[in-house]
Amino acid sequence: MRDHIPNDVKRAVLVEAGHRCAIPTCRATTTEIAHIVSWSESKDNSFENLVALCPNCHTRFDQKKDIDRPAIKMYKHNLGILNNRYGEFERRLFEVLAKSGERVFVLGVAGDLLVANAVKDGFFEDKHVEGMGFEVRGSNGFYKNFPMTFTYWVTDAGLEFIKRYATGADIA
Ligand SMILES: [Zn+2]
């Protein structure tokens, strides 16, 4: 039966997409479980054949066919890579940048830690713009200026990555 997707499989599919639509430029919070190869064709309720989509994208995929199957497969493939390589904050940032097309953004305290993996991969660059900071002075002569803001540029590689992610091209 179509509805007989085991609960643990449903949960894994929702967790994979962060309980949001798997389409990077959508990411709506209302989700349905969609079959990549339709149930009537595949009778396949496995994790590999399922993806979280919002009702709107589900209709665009299943009925209107303006999102095709290879694209859906690639969105799912990319989710796996993103989940392994980047933190939640970085994944959200990719989505925001995919929508806005911004090349510069500013983060607050500990911003450098939040985007560490993307920086390591060469997608964002800290140009050490003078920002807000706070000074710590110890009686022993210790002095350090801790930055409170971090300004990042999206590199050309980052722009390309975000574009590939947003359009469902392979990001591996
Ligand atoms: Zn959607």
Residues whose N, C-alpha, C, O or C-beta is under 5 A from the ligand:
A	BS01	ZN	C21 I23 C26 R27 A28 C54 C57
